[in-house]
Amino acid sequence: MNKYLYLSIILFSLSACTKEGVQMYDANARYLYIPNEDGVNQLTFTFKHHSDDVQSYDLFFDVKLAGLVLEEDKTYGVEVVEDETTADVADYTVDKQQIFHAGKFSDQLKVTVNKTAHLDTEVVNLTVRLVPNETFGLAEYLGEKMNEKAITATVTFSNKMSKPDWWDDDIIQNYLGEWSEFKYQRFIDSCDGEVLDLSEMTADEKSVLALKFKDDIRIYDWRDPDTNELLEVPIFG
């Protein structure tokens, strides 16, 4: 219900737009945009959160349709925004023609990031932008103000260590304690070199890993490089 209400509001805004310098929209046409509320059009990625054999990775952004639903699959255009991109051409792959599928009001735009040598020391970004074609216009006018960023998406990526999303307050308070690059690397060592995603694990599974990590800290004398104190984890056992 919320999806259709949101679409109706968009269509009303598009068809009712009469401000000077703003394109009039045809309610019988089709327009695409990339949602950007709460920064959903901006992703951060590091290869360090994946195993060493991962050399490329697909990332996806939502693309929304305002207007008539498609009766058959159609392509839409995508381009790299050169003056907002610091990544080298070898760092990414972006198909300039992508598919919006029939019967949908929401689909996905794919970009692929590649693990190249300079990402070990550099953080780069890639910005892509929707391009209009004979099937789709661009819904740059959303809500009550112009919002050109509703047609762009950005991924910032590297092969440097960073705090994973799953290392949240629950992990800090109950399992592994505060994050640091050194502690995270030792946790990976404790997991036999595997970079694990704890977000889908049960409490028991996380406890097993945290307890093993606590034992390994004692066994291998893993100490905070700043304080020379043994690494601390809150798990009991």
Disulfide bonds with the S-S distance in Angstrom:
none
